[in-house]
Amino acid sequence: MSPIRLLIVLPALALAAAPAAAHHSFAAEFDPSSRGEVAGTITRVQFTNPHVRYRIEAERDGATEEWELQMSSVTTLRGLGWNEDTLKVGDRVTASGQLGRNGAHKLFARSVVTSDGRDLFTARESRADPNEVTADPDKDYGYGTVQSDYPVDITGPWRNSYKFRVTVDDLEPKPTPFTAEGRRIFEQTTHYDDYALRCLPLGLPRMFGSPYDMEIVDAGTHYVFLYLQNNAHRRIYMDGRSAPANQPPTSLGFSVGHWEDDTLVVETTHLAPGWLDGSGLPMAGEGTRIVERYDVSDDRLSIDRTMTIHDPYYTEPLVRRRGSARDDDVRLIEQDPCDPSGYYRDLLEAGELEERLR
């Protein structure tokens, strides 16, 4: 194999501007304050959700080292013009980004430069500011409400990258107001506990923070929220019903809603235990109550969304804020399947697979 550049560690450099729509604990797997560069030949491609991965073979002192390049989801990369053939086995690349913790041969790629000098993150023409509303105020983006007494027609497609923040350490207030039990559970949580890496449903409240598009349908007695994230659907009952006595806990829970002027208010209970964010903040499930407020703008082209989480593991409510916007470029296609093999490969290489499969 011809000589290739070695890994260069460059601590404390500013992060690159490539997108990172990660929802799991990035900081648990990578060191955000460091930066490295690795060059070599791609030996394996895993173009699947939840995160695209490439294996790369580098050479040092006459020996080869295998590295993993990890990136955002297939959905995010497709938005940058990538597909499964953008990088193939045998291609030579130079990648830079954050290094894996504890000496792991991993890199979260913020730049990938091909052998002909193209940076695949910046080669495509830059997109509009995601926090800018570019929709046409004279266009009707809704489908028309079924129940005429609703004050606003929120049906139709919405872009959730509006006012997006990565769903890690984004909840207020800070410091996190743990109860003693909540802190104990959080301190015992590791990166490998993230059920999103095993392709299990993301659920609430993490789904609320997703940057991927959604569609709202008025089904008469309820709204249906169709999320591109995980191809999930959610019912929000608007007819005053209560949860059935035998309602089981689920990842999205049982949601009821009502309108307060131009604000849709949604309350969700019967949630399965899980995480509040990608850092592993625990959610009890039993006793958890989530209240969402969807404040529609006067021009009906954007929504300010606020989620308030009441949970027994915290001494006061936690708040997450996001937005949605109308957009002519919203594409509600089926999301690519999720493949957990990368998660189990990580466990195997860390020597933890056998113990965690017990």
ZAPA-207407 format. One record per atom (N, C-alpha, C, O): z, x, y. Coordinates in pm, whole numbers, plus 50000, padded with zeros to 5 digits. Each point is the difference from the previous one (the first is absolute). Example, Ala and Ser with C-alpha at 12.3 -4.5 7.8 and 13.67 -1.06 7.14 Angstrom:
! residues 2
507805131949431500004991150119500005009050120500665010449998498624986150107500065008250119500734992350109500175005150111
***
This chain:
! residues 358
500005008549881500004991550119500005008850123500705010150003498534986450100499935008050120501304999150077500724990149986499605020150097501265000050073500084988050093499004995850058502204998849954500254988950091501275002850076500835008049958499324985250156501155002850084501294995549934500044990249925501025017250104501304997049943500734990150089499574996950111501544998249838500834990950077500645007450115500535011049982499434983250136500635005850117501014990150053499644988750031501635015049979501034991150050500165001950149500225011350046499674978050030500105000750145501074990250046499654988950039501625014749960501064990550032499924995150143499495006850090501034981049928500294994350131498774997750087500144998250121498665001749821498844996450080499934984950014500574992749919498755002850183499874985550022499214993849887499135006549941501174981050029499314993149892498584996750044499734997350117499385003049787498614996250030499924985150026500924992549968497975003350090499884986150042499364991149896499714988450030500075016549849499384991649898500924988549965501225001550008498244986949952500824988449974500925002049881499665007149905501514986650102500955000549888500664986549989501024997550064498404993749857500554986649985500904999349878500014990049929500745020650046500855000549881501154990250012500524997650108499874996849779501134990649998501125004949911501064993849998498755017049929501105005249921500685011250079499635002850114501335003649824500815009850071499255013250013500195009149920498974991950182499245012250026500965011850018499785010749943501284987450135500915011050031500775004849878500505011350000499604980449896500705004449880499125009149915500515008049922498184990850093499075007849918499395011850075499675010249941500174988150194499385010450081500905003750117500824992050045499025020250004500795004850113499194997750128499055007350025501314982650056499194996750117500015010850108499144999950087501835009549909500095010450103499215012449964499945009450079499444991049803499235011749960498524996449990499624988349998499585022249997498564997749989499415011249916500405011650013498684985149903499395010149915498524997849985499474989650041499865020149901498574999149978499695005649862500515010549962498664982549964499605004749869498504998149985499444990050044499925019749893498554999449980499685002349854500665008149934498354985050016499635001949861499004989849952499284993950079500685004349789499004991549935500684987949939501025001349932498414987050091500574987649946499754999449850498895002149952502214994949974499904999249854500244985949947499674997049885500914994250199500234986349954500064990850121500535003750105498934984349879499984990050106500704987449951499674994849893501295000450184500654987249971499894991350125500914999650082497964993549929499734991750118500524985949973499224990649981502105008050019500644987249971501204998150092500525009750056499914977949958501264997050067501165003049906499775000149879501475002350167500404998650140499615011650090499974998350122499735013549822499595011350082498925007949927500105002749881498865000950194498925008149944500535014149978500695005650085498955000349798500445013449966498815008249951499134995049929500885017750110499035009749949500775011949946500985004350060498585001149828500525012749949499045011050044498784998449995501795012950048499195011050049500505012949937501205002049987497885006549973500345012849937499815011350101498895002250049502205004849981499975011350091500305012649921500514999449888499175012150171500195012749930500875009250085499785001550120501225004949816500845009650071500355011349906500474997749888499325014750157500335011949922499414999549859500655003949903498124991250087499324999649872500384988449911499454998549891501514993350155500424988449921499624987250075499885000150123499944988949804499684987350063501254991550016500925000649918499094991650188501084990450025499394986250018498984998450067501644991849874499544986350015500814993250109501235000449999498074993450096500644992850109499544985549999498924996849951501924994650103499634986050017499834997150149500895002950080497974991249956499784994850134500244985049994499324992849927501655002550150500304985750003499584994450135500145006750103499364981049897499514993850123500494985750009500814995549918498714997450182500364986050016499344991649892499435005349905500654981750109499474990949899498474999650002499375004550096500064990149796498564997849995499554991350118498965002650060501834987249972499664990950109499855007550131499034997850074501925011049956499945007750124498805009350001499295000950100500485006249789498905009649996498644993150006499075005250062500814983149876498734992850011499714996550145498845000050043502224997150035499814997350142499495012050077499464998450110500715013649834499485012350061498645003949942499455010550034500024980949880498685002749945499995007349867498945004149953502244997549985500075006949871499674990449886500104987850014499505018149872499924992749874500335009749887500345011650025499574983749853500395008449886499105012249981500365009149926498484991250139499095011349988500035009250122499235009650007501654987550089500065008650120500355014349961499415009550052501554992049858500355013149944499914999049849500524990549940498825019249998499784999749856500535012749936500215010250067500004989149804500405012049925498975010950022498794997649989501685014350042499125011350028499805002650148499575010950037500754979350050499875002250144501085009850047501125000149949498515008150151500955009450057500454994750137499174996250082502135003749940500554994650123501135008950050500585007949926499724990550203501195005750061500784988550061499484992750084501775005649873500814988850046501255005250070500545010449962499914982550141501245003550068500824987350019499474988950007501845013050000500914988750015501425004249971500335011850008500524978449958501415002849971500185004549855499344994949909501565014750073500245005749868501014991849922500864993350057499025007449811500984993649913501355006950011500085012050024500964980349957501365005550006500315008249874499354998649897501645009850116500545007849888498935008649930500065002149879498995002750199498995008949945498944993449916499225006849934500744979950065498994992949920498605003350051499785001050120499285000649789498625002950035499294987150039499114995149930501324999450185499444987450050499745001550148500675007550071498334985049975499674999850142499594985850037499124994349936501524999950167499534987250052498935003150104500315004650110498444992949855498875004950079499834992250129499954987750000499965019750111499684994450132498615004550044499434994450094500025015649839498665005050027499415005049870500675007049924498094989450050499285004949883498625004550047499194991850044500555021249945498745005850047499185004249879500495007049912498274988650084499115003149888499395014050018500175006350103499124998249794499425013550004498945001550108499705011250041499734977650007499025000850108500624997850138499294998450099502065001549907500684999750129500344986350054500464999150114499334990349812500314986550050501464996549970500465001749888500264993350215501354994749978499854985149971499594992350087500755003749793499744986249957500884989850070499724988049993501345016550073500834990650075499474997450140500324989750060498885019449992499534998450137498494999050011499474998150110499815003049776498544999750006499474986550044498954999050062501804990449903499544986850038500394997050145501055004550047498124988150022500274996450139501354993150009500304991049921500515013050175501364994650012499954985150027499074995050065501934998049885500064985550016500764996550126500635008650061499314978849977500704995450120501505001349981500515000749888500204999550224501455000549997500514987949924499714988750039501065013449851500464988549921500934990850078500194988549960500415016350150500894991750079499284992650112500624993650085498055007449914499204992750098499424987549935499495000649888500594988250182499424987449951498584999050055499804998950121499225001549788498594999950042499314986749968498794998850019501954991449933499404987349959499454992550121500425002350114498654988649860499354992150103500864987850033500224991649913500275007250211500864988550034499284986649995500644989549998498035010850001499234987549996499634995949857499354989749980501075018249923499654997249861501174993349929501165003450024498554987049887501024993349920500115007449867499104999349917502015007950064500195007949878500704992149890500055004649885500494983750148500724992149900499084991249919498814998950028501774995049868499254991049912500194985450038499374991149942501505006450157500334986250034501184995449918499945000349877501124995450186501214996349927499824986949927499254991350044501445007449843500014987449925500984990350063499724988150012501445017150028501014991650063499865001350152500245010750055499384978450010499655000650142501195002250090499825002950119501424995949830501155001650087500435014650015500955002850072498365006549861500315014150021499535004050139498864996950037501965010050041499615003350138498945010950010499305000850101500575007549795499065011350003499275000749867500594997949895498115005050110499245002349878500035015049969499285007850063501554996149842500105014149962499195003049874500065011149948499184979250003499215002449880498905010250028499665002850115499805002649776498935009850012500505014249981501175002149967497955007750054500345014049974500755006550116499804996550116501085013049849500785007650098500015014749959500045003349882499935005450219500105014549980501455004350023500524998750110500115006649785501425003650009500255014550038501155004450002497795003350027500215013550052500414999750147500375010350056499574978050006500444998250138501525002350008500774993349931499635016250154501425003650018500645004949870501184997649974498025009349945500515004949871500895012150018499775008350088501254992749827500825011949981500185001949850500064990249925500035022450032500255002449859501344993949961500995001450071499024991849814501194992749957500995009349932500374998149884500055012050191501045009449958500865002750122499505004450103501804993049885500935002750110499604992650127500165005350110499314982549876499524992650116500914988550040499714992950096501385005149832500884988650025501045003550106500515011250005499804979250078501055001350101501174990949961499784989649937501475013950099500395011350087500165012949921499945000049877500275010950196500305013049942501275005350065500194997850120500685009049809499905002749856500094987249919500544989950045498915010849834499984988349913501424995149973500855007849957499424979350069501374994849985500344996349855500124988249967500035021849947500314997749860501404994249982500915002850077499234989049819501314997949942500285011849907499105008049973502114993149978500335011049909499144999549875499555010449951500214977649996499184998649879498545003250029499335006449919500174989150197498635003050035499765015050014498985005149955501955001950108499855014550014500045006949865499245009349975501654986249937500125006149868498684998949924499545009749941499854978550061498744997949930498895008550062499215006149928500734994350204498955007650067500115014949968498985006649979502224998750017500185014249973499645003849857499755011749972500214978649939499635002649862498514997849974499515002549890499764992750212498594996849985499145012550014500285008450086498694992849833499065011250009498594994850021499724988149984499405020950053498584996750018499414993449877499184991050011501235013549870499414994949877500414985549970499434993749911501545001050163500424986249979499064990050068500164988049980498895016650099499154991050078499084992249906499105005649938501154981450054499224991649909498544998850043499144996849918500575005950211498604999650045499175010749930498814998049978501805013449987499285010549931499684996249857499105005749938501644984550008499734995149864499104987750003499814993449898499645003650220499064988850017500674986449980499334990349965501975009150057500684987150000499834993550137499715007050097500464979749913499754993250127500845005750114501195002549984498174999550130500705005250117501024989850052501135003550031498454984049978500904989250037500535000950142499635008750078501284981849952500695000250128501285008049988500615000349893499805006350216499414999650134498945010650027499485000850111500185007549789499065011050024498594995050028499275006150079500334982849857498664994650023499774996750148498895001350051502174994550015499924996450142499535011850083499364998250104500955014149852499635011850076498655005749967499605009950060499674984049848498715005549956498974999750112499974990450077499185019949934498955000050102498724992949956499054999250077500924995849799498754994649947499824985450040500974992850026497785003049978499654986850052500614988749918500355001849883499754986550180500454988049930499194988150048499345000450104500744989149818499344987350034501034988949985500815000149907499164990250185500924988749995499194987349978499034997350071501394994949830499334987449966501014988650011501135001149952498474988050112500844988150011499714991049880498924994249990502055004649919499824991849880500664986450013500234993349899500095002550222500574986850021501525000449996500644999650105499935001049777501465000549989500545014150024501215001850019497915008249981500465013750014498865008850050498824996749987501575014550072499055010750029499895009049877500975001749925497855004150055499825010749902499635012650077498995000350070501835010049916499705013150057499385008549889500635002649898498145001750124499285008449904499995014350054499385002750103501315006349828500115013850045499035008949922499924999249878499355009250195499195010049931500885009649921499635004449891501554998950164500945008749930500384993849866500574989149995499135018049896500314995549864499324986949962500384994049899498635001450179499344987149972501034988949982499874991649911501145008450174501134990749985499774987250079499325000150103501264989049848499974987550073501424994550012500845002049912499404991050196501344995250031499924985950056499144997250084501734994049872500054986350050501184998550096501115004349972498624989450143501044996950097499994984850019499104994550063501914999049882500034985449998500394994650137500985004450061498234985849986500164994450134500434985449998500054993550104500285001249777500284985749988501494997049986500364988949962500495020750068501444997650000500675000949865501194997049990498115007049906500605000749867501005011549991499985009350081500894990049821500935010849969499595006449868499204994449924501345017250049499695006949874500524991949883501104994650007498145004349883500494993049881501275006649945500245011850023500534980649907501265005149946499785011649904500855008949990498034991049940499715010749903499055010650055499375007149922500514994150212499095009850060500465014249965501125003750033498035004349900500405013649964499805009550119499214997050089501485014349912499735010050103498675007049972499705003549886499504998550218498705006649987499835010050113500815000650093498125007249900499795010550100499714994250139500315006450101499094981649905499714993750129500944988650032499964994850112500905001249793501014990050027499444986150022498844997149969502014994250087499634986250030500084998450152501055002350060497824993750002499914999850146499754985950052499174992649947501565003750157499804987550072499795003250147500555009750052498644982050016499685002950139500014987750088499954988749951500115013650178499854989450099499565006350132500185012050021499244979950065499555004750130501044997250107500574989050006499695020950080500804998450121499085003450117499815011750033499624978150029498975001850102498855008249940499394995749903500305016050153498895008049949500465011049905499315010049983501844988349957500555010149909500234993949862500704990049987498705016049911500254996049863501245007649951500065012250008500914980349941501245005949949500034997949849499844988749952500375022149973499974999549854501315005849947500425010850041500224981949867501215005049937499765001549850499484990849935500905020750010499745003149860501295003549928500805008150049499404985949834501145002849914499485002049857498795000649979502125000449924499645001549859499115012349978498984999349932501445011850125499275012649988500575008549888501215000249977497905006749953500435009549897500525012750068499555003250109501385004049829500475012750057498855009750019499034999749924501075008750177498935009650027500395009650110501175002950021497825001950050500205009150113499604992950129499084991750000501605011650109499624995050131498885008150063499234994850081500675018049882498975008650056499695011249902500595000749892498495008150145499585010649911501005011249983499805008749915501294991350163501025010349983501004996249892500825008349959499134979249993500904995749894501214992450046500954998549923499074996550201501114991650042500104988149905499034992649984502135005449952500074989949895500074985750055500514997750110498964992949814500104985850029500674993249883499605001949885501434990250142500794994049893499234989449923500194998749879498954993850189499334988849935500884987750006499734990850077501305008949844500954988950007500785000850131500685010050027499224979750053500655000050130499115005150112500414999550116498395005349853499085004650104499284988150062499524991149930500425008950202499274989550072499175006750108500515008150077498194988449928499085006150095499454989250092499564989549954500475013150177499464990750099498875007150074500215010750058498614983449941498845005450072499644990950115500054987749987499575018350125499514992450116498605005150035499815012050023499234978949981498615003150032499724994150138499714988150012500375020350092499804995750139498535001850038499535011350016499764977649997498565000350027499765001750150500634993250082498465015849953499705002650141499324987950064499474991449930500545008150202499414988750072498514998749972499484988949995499835022549986498564999249973499684998149852498844999449962502224999649954499864997349855499315011349924499554998049887500375013850172499305011149936500935010349937499535009249933501774989350086500945009549939501324992949971500304989450055500475016949857501324994849962500985011750002499735010549942501394987750123501125009449988500904994749890500524988950008499675019449887500784995849884501345007449997500045012250011501034980449973501345005849991500674995149873500054988049974500485021349948500714996749876501465004250015500295011350038500614979549933501435002950001500544998449859499854989449938500775021250011500465000449861501534999149996500695008450057499814981449876501434998449977500265003549854499474993549910501345016750066500185005049864501435004849981500565006350090500054990849793501405004049975500255015050005501165004150011497795004149981500215014550001500135005750142500145012150017499814979150086500035004750139500964991450080500154988049974500495018150123501034993050077499434991750113500724992050060497995009649970499334991850100498524998949964499515007949920499794982550138498594998249966499155012050039500315007150095498614995049829499025010450027498704993650046499644989249954499665017450138498834994050063498795009249985500085012250018498794981749947498705006949991499014992550088499974987750001499215019850074499034993850090498585004949967499795011949978499274978950021498605003049976499134990450082500524992150080498175008749900499094991150070498804996649914499745006549899499534983350142498734996149939499034996650111500414995250106498305007349871498994997250102498744994349936499645003549888499714987950186498674995549959499035011650015500165008550088498834991949825499065011250002498754995949926500074994249891498775008750167498734996649934499725008649879499124996649920501615014550064499725009349891500964998549881499975008249909500874981550091500904998149887499194997349874499114991549998501225016049895499294998349872501044997349892500755008949961499294978849992500984996049899499365000849862499694989849938500125022550016499455002149867501145003149904501125003050043498594996449830501045002949901500395014750006499145008850005502184993849995500475013850003499815006549863500134993549896499575019550106499815007349875501274999749916501104999650055498785000749812501184999649913500925012050024499595010550050501664987649912501005010550011500185006749864500034993349897500105020050105500115007849877501275008450007500085009050084500944988549831501265007450009499995013449928501045006549991497804997949957500005012249919500465012250080500635009049945499044991350187500455011250081501515000850009500575010950002500084977550003501464999650004500605005949872500935008050006498534988149879500545005049874499655014849980500765007349936498114997250117499675014249993501005008150083500415010949959499974983850157501015006850083501325001249925500645010550003499764978749930501255000449923499925010349888500965007349974497894993349960499825009449890500145014450051500685008249940498664994650172500035013550053501375003750056500365011750005500424978250036501355002550051501025000449887501195002450024498374995349853500915000149886500914987949994501075000749938498544988150124500854988150006499424988049925500614989449997498225012349944499354988549938500814994049887500224987949997500245020449911500724994949883501264992650042500304989349946500435016250149501254993550042499744986650067500744990549977498215008650105499754987650075499324989349915499974988350038499495015649848499394990149912501004994149899499664991249922501575013950082501004994849906500394985750035500834994149931
***
